[in-house]
Amino acid sequence: MRISIFALALAAAAPAHAEIIDTSATGMEIKHTVRIAASPQAVWETLIQPARWWNSAHTFSGKASNLTLDAKAGGCWCEALEGGGSVMHQTVGFIAPLKTLVLRGWLGPFYNMGVDGAMVWTLQANGAETEVTLNFRAGGYVKEGFGKWAEPVDKVLAEQVAGLKKAAEAKP
């Protein structure tokens, strides 16, 4: 009985549903879905401010506060570095406020590989909550293939989805 109550408590506390959809030598697809106790407007405003929710450990500067997103087609998700340097993480490819944000480019360790990716965020009102789905697809040339990358990328993305949820649900 104790085990089943514990399992139910864990399931209820789970912040997101994550899935490695596919992985191959030439690409991978990862999906996360989470319900956030906030309106689509509040979630959207948080989403387009990655400095509020992205984990600093997964930046080049070590400071999420250096992240910006120019929320328009062609806009840069960029990071300022010391000494005037900068990093372009991704570019806005499509934006439909309160509904969809598509970012194109690479993430993290893929910056110096022949890899391109699409990070698609979708928001759907669900009563007093917003269901957010992140779908990340990456493909290209990685000498050893994508097999070893899917699980670590999935874990990093899970952290970011949890950070978005926490920031969007925070009381101002």
Secondary structure, DSSP 8 states (H G I E B T S, - for coil): -HHHHHHHHHHHH---EEEEEEE-SSEEEEEEEEEESS-HHHHHHHHT-GGGTS-GGGSSSS-GGGEEE--STT-EEEEE-GGG-EEEEEEEEEEETTTEEEEEE--GGGGGSEEEEEEEEEEEEETTEEEEEEEEEEEEE-TT-STTTHHHHHHHHHHHHHHHHHHHHS--
